[in-house]
Amino acid sequence: MPWDIGVPWAEAAVLSPVDLAVSKLARFDERDRDDIRTLIQDGLLTDAETFRRRAEEALAYYIGDLTMVRYAIRDVTEWIQDHRHEPPAP
């Protein structure tokens, strides 16, 4: 997502909150989990279905066993739903 930093000869790009959360799924250590929870608590990661879809799209680019990544996707989706009190996706 482009970000205007007020300098005409420079442009910065930042990840959207959803993409930042997805980028943390492969390692998913304590710091990554805390970062994702902070995104949720600060209202920056609010749509469980959007997160789940983006994360599943990213699976095509992972190498190796996806089992733990799928568990991480499930966990984060539940965290978002719990925070927003959304019903689970079918």
NORWOSUL-V734338 format. One record per pair of residues at least 12 apart in sequence whose ideal C-beta (glycine too) atoms are under 8 Angstrom apart, sorted by sequence separation. I is the first residue (numbers start at 1). J is the second residue. D is the distance in Angstrom with one decimal. If there is no record, write none. Layout:
# NORWOSUL-V734338
i = [I | I]
j = [J | J]
d = [D | D]
This chain:
# NORWOSUL-V734338
i = [1 | 24 | 77 | 1 | 1 | 21 | 1 | 20 | 21 | 56 | 21 | 55 | 20 | 52 | 55 | 17 | 21 | 51 | 52 | 51 | 17 | 18 | 17 | 18 | 22 | 48 | 51 | 21 | 25 | 48 | 18 | 22 | 48 | 18 | 22 | 25 | 47 | 48 | 21 | 46 | 19 | 45 | 18 | 22 | 26 | 48 | 46 | 52 | 46 | 48 | 40 | 28 | 36 | 40 | 49 | 28 | 48 | 37 | 41 | 26 | 36 | 40 | 25 | 28 | 25 | 25 | 25 | 21]
j = [13 | 36 | 89 | 14 | 15 | 35 | 16 | 35 | 36 | 73 | 39 | 73 | 39 | 73 | 76 | 39 | 45 | 76 | 77 | 77 | 44 | 45 | 45 | 47 | 51 | 77 | 80 | 51 | 55 | 78 | 50 | 54 | 80 | 51 | 55 | 58 | 80 | 81 | 55 | 80 | 54 | 80 | 54 | 58 | 62 | 84 | 83 | 89 | 84 | 86 | 79 | 68 | 76 | 80 | 89 | 69 | 89 | 79 | 83 | 69 | 79 | 83 | 69 | 72 | 72 | 73 | 76 | 76]
d = [6.7 | 5.8 | 7.2 | 5.8 | 7.2 | 7.9 | 5.3 | 7.6 | 4.9 | 6.8 | 5.8 | 4.5 | 6.8 | 6.3 | 7.5 | 5.1 | 5.5 | 6.4 | 4.8 | 6.2 | 4.0 | 6.5 | 4.9 | 7.9 | 7.5 | 4.9 | 6.0 | 6.3 | 6.1 | 8.0 | 6.1 | 5.5 | 4.0 | 5.6 | 5.0 | 7.6 | 7.2 | 4.7 | 7.9 | 6.8 | 7.0 | 6.2 | 5.2 | 5.2 | 6.5 | 7.1 | 7.9 | 6.7 | 6.1 | 5.7 | 5.8 | 7.1 | 5.7 | 5.8 | 6.0 | 7.7 | 6.9 | 6.6 | 7.1 | 6.1 | 7.2 | 5.0 | 5.4 | 4.5 | 4.6 | 6.4 | 7.4 | 6.4]
